[in-house]
Amino acid sequence: MVIGFSPGGAVDVQGRLIAQGLAELLGQQVLVDNRPGQDGIIAGALVAKAPPDGYAFAYVSAGHAMNSVLHAKTIPYHPIKDFAPISLTASGPLTLVVNPALPVKDLKGLIELARKRPGQLNFASSGSGGTMHLAGELLKTVAKVDIVHVPYKGGGPAITDVLGGQVELTFVGAPASMPHIRSGRLRVLAVTTPKRATALPDVPTVAEAGYPGYEVSAWYGALAPAGTPVAIVARLTTELAKAVAAPKTRERLLALGIEPIGSTPEQFTSHLQNEIARWTPIIQNAGIKTD
């Protein structure tokens, strides 16, 4: 299992959980190989060129679809044609959180404040082109507000500055925000998924708060190299579905604020196509650059 991010991050943590479950089902060890760099592109390129024998696959996040737009001129592979999609394994929300000192109690209040103070509010992200960044750009587009993006070198530093009051708000995965929400150090205004989060049942979605159609999911899935035999892909799809559905793994994923899924290759392919089509105009219209 090749993961394009450093150990300890959201993709790595759940990837290792699933790898452990997959190993038990297959009766052999599943090694996790972290190959961080270039928003997951280094890992993607490694798997795209690997022998299509089922012994190497990439565990990717939402950035896999976004990279094809953000790095359109330099990415060394096609996000769908150069892979054999196996399964969409899990999905979770980002939480829209603010420093409690900000005088807003809900998303409506935040938008009203942003309109009164155009260009004065800031939102932190883990870096240009990441899911946290794009979630903010999408809100700016649908709500027609001017909020300034402040990129950091990772989600941790971004959250730290929101906690410290240097930046007013951020969009961050539930696993990272939940401790601070519970302690009162962050105020959660909304979640970015179409449905409310299991871990935060009383928090409305952005769509419910007045912006129908808004959706940003931190999703995850497995991709084999293109040309991998159908029978091997089918076996991996079946075993991955069992792995994420196993009670122990499911419980731990839900505790992280992540919903286990398990899909067919066809469903994952369709999901990738839809994600690329949806994010292309958002990225282009916002003029998002990764350099």
N, C-alpha and C positions, 0 to 999 in steps of 0.2 A: 504494500500500500504506500504509494508515493504521495506525500503531502507537501504542498508548496509553501508552507508557513512554519515558523519556528515552534519548537516544543513549548507546551504550556498555553497556547492560544486556543480559541474556541474550536477551530477546525481540528487541531491536533488532539485536544482532550476527547472530543466525541469520536474522532477517527480511531483512536486507540481503544476506546470502549467497544466500538463495532468490530475492530480487528480481533479483539480478544474473543468476542462471541463467534465470529466467523471461523476462527481457528478451532474452537471446540466443535463446531458443526462439520468442518472439513476433516478434522482429525490430523491436522498438521499446522505447524507454526505459520503465522502471518506476520511478517516483519514490517514495521513501519519505518519508512525512509523519509526523513525530513529534508526537503530541498528548497529552502526559502529563497526568495528573490524575485524581483520584477512582478510583483502582484500575482505570484503563482505561475508565471509563464515558464520559468526554468523547469519546474516540475512537469508542466504540461508538455513541454518540448521533449523531455526525457521519455515520458510514456508514449507520446505520439510516434517516437522512433524505436520503441522497444519491440521485441519479437511478439507477434500476435498469438501467443500460446496460453494466455490466461494466467501467467505467473507474475505479471506486473499490471497494476491498474492505478489510476490517479483517484484520490479522494479530493474533490473540488468543492468550492463554495460559489456563491453568486457572482463573484468577480470573474469566474471563467467566462460567463456570457458578456460581461461588461468589457473585459479586456479586448475582445474582438473589435470593439468600437473605439476604446481609448487608445489602443496601440495598433490601429488598423494598418499602418504602413510598415510596422516592424515585427509584429507577432509572427513567429515562424511556423504556425500551423492554423488550420481552420478548426474552430471550436466544436464543430459537429462532424464534418466529413473525414477528419483525420482520427476520429475516435469511434468506438463502438459503445454507445451509452448502455450502462448496465441497470442502474436504478437511482431514482431520487430517494434518498434515504431519510431525510429529516428537514424540518423547517422551523423557524422561530421568528419572533418579532424583534424589531429594534424598539427601544423605549425612548420617547421624547421626554427628556428630563431637563429641569432648570435648577439653578441655584435658588434656594428658598428666599433669598433676599430680593429676588425679582418680584415685583408686585403684580403677579398674575397667578390665578388659581386654576385656569383651564386653558385649552387651546384657543378658544375665542378671545380670551383676554390677552394671550400672547400676540395674536394677529393684530388686535386693536392697538397694542403698544408698539408693534413693529411699524404700523402705518403712521403712528404719531411721531416715531423716531426713525425715519428711513435712513439706513446705512449706519445706525448707531448700535444696534444689537449684533452680537457675534455668536456663531455656532462653531463648536470645535469638532474636528474629525480625526481619524487615524491617519489621514493623508489624502492628497488629491486623487480622485478617481475611485476611492473605496466606497463601500456600501454606506458608511456613515455620512460621507460627503454627498453622495447621490441622493440619499434620503432628504437631506436639507435642501438640495437644489430642486427636488421635486416639489417640496412644500412651497418654496419660493415661487415656483411656476404656477401651481394651482391656486395659491392664495394671493398671488400678485403682490408680494412684499419684498423689500430690500433688506436682507439680513446678510451680514458679511461672513464668509467662510474663513476659518482659521485652521489650517492644516497642522497636524502634529506628527511626530514619528512614532505613531502607535496609539491604540485606544487608551492605554493606561495613562500616559501624560495628558491626553485630552480630558479624561474624566477628572484627573487631579486638578487641572486648572478651572474646571467648572465647579468642583467642590470648594476651591479656594476663592472663587468669585472673580477670577481674572477674565473668564468668558462666561456668558450668561446661560448658554444651553448647549445640548448635544443630543445626538441620536446614537444610542448604544445598545448592544445586546443585553437582554434581560439577565443573563448570568453575571455580567459585570455590574449592572445597576441595582439589582435586588437588595444587596446588603445595605447600600446607601439610602435606598428608598425606605427600607424598614427602620433604619436608624433616624430618618428624618433629615439627613444631610443633603438629599436630593428630593425634589418634588416631581412626580411623574404626571404628565399632562395627557399623554395618549400613547398608544402602541401603533405600529405601522402596518400590521397585517390586516387582512379583510375581516377576520374574526378576533374577538377578544382573546387575550392570552390566558391559558389555564392558570398560570402562576399569578396573574393579576386580573382576576375576574371582574373587579369593580372599575377598572380603568377603560375608558372608551377608546375605540379605534379613531384614527384620524378621519376616516370616512364618516363614522357616526358623528363626529364633532363638526361636520359641515362640509367635508370635501370628498364626495362620492367618487369612487374610482381610484383614490390614492391607495397605493399598495407598495410596500417594500418588505420583502421577506429575506431573511438571512437563511438561504437554503443550502443544502449539501447533497452531494451525490457521487457516484462512482462511474469512471470511464475507463474502458480498456482500449488498447490500440485498434485502429481500423483494421479489418481483416481477421479479427479474432473469430474463430468458428462459432456459428450460431449455438451449437450445443454447449460450448463452454460458457458463452454469455448467459444462456438460459440457466445453467447450473449456478453461476455466480449470482444471478438475479434472485433465484429461489432461496439460496442460502443467506444472502444479505437481508432479504425480507424476514427470514426466520430470526436472524441475528438482532435486528432492530426491534422485533416484536417480543423477544424473550423477556420475561417479567423483570429480571434483574437489570438488563440493559435499558428497557423501556422506563423503568422507575428512575434510573440515574439520569437519563436524557430529559425526562419531564422535570426533574429537580433543577436542571440547568436552564429551564425555560424553553426547551426544544421539543417539538412534537415529532415523534417517530412517524415515518410514512411507509416507504417501501413501495416502489412502482414498477411497472413493466418498462423495458427498454423503449418501447414506442411512446409511452407517456412521458418518459424523461426527455426523449428527442423533441417532442412537441413542446415541453416546458422550456427547453433551451431555445427553440425557435421563437417562442413567444417573448421570452426575456430579452433576446437580442433585438427583436422588432420594437419592443416597448421602450428600451433604454436608448436606442439609437437617436431618436429626435430629442430626448431630454438632454443627453450629453452634448449633442451638436448645438442645440439652441442655447444651452448654458455656456457654451464655449469652454468646456472643462478640458484642461491640459494636464498631462501627467509629468511633463519634463520640468 
